Amino acid sequence: MIVFFGVLAFYGAKTVSISGEYVTGLKGLIAALIMAPLFTVLFSLFAWVGAYIGIRVYGYFWPLELEYVPAEERPEPIQPLQTTSGSSAPDRV
């Protein structure tokens, strides 16, 4: 989205501002290309912190339990019933 606004600023739209001053033309496009990764990292960090706090609060009230089951001890999965009619659809009566 920020890059799109940078392209608009390149064509003269007042969509990119730095320190309250609109930047257009090539400077606006370059400013948007610099702003895009910075805002992406900031929003990602904000979302990560929110998710971390959320999982900690959830784990405090409803403890999470994990269990390790080695592959040798894992039960075999239940296989679906095989039909003898030759079709994969179940028989209807």
VENFENGI-V232338 format. One record per helix or strand of 3 or more residues. SS is the DSSP state (a for helix, b for strand). FROM is the first residue (numbers start at 1). TO is the last residue. If there is no record, write none. Layout:
ss:SS from:FROM to:TO
ss:SS from:FROM to:TO
This chain:
ss:a from:2 to:10
ss:a from:26 to:61
ss:a from:71 to:73
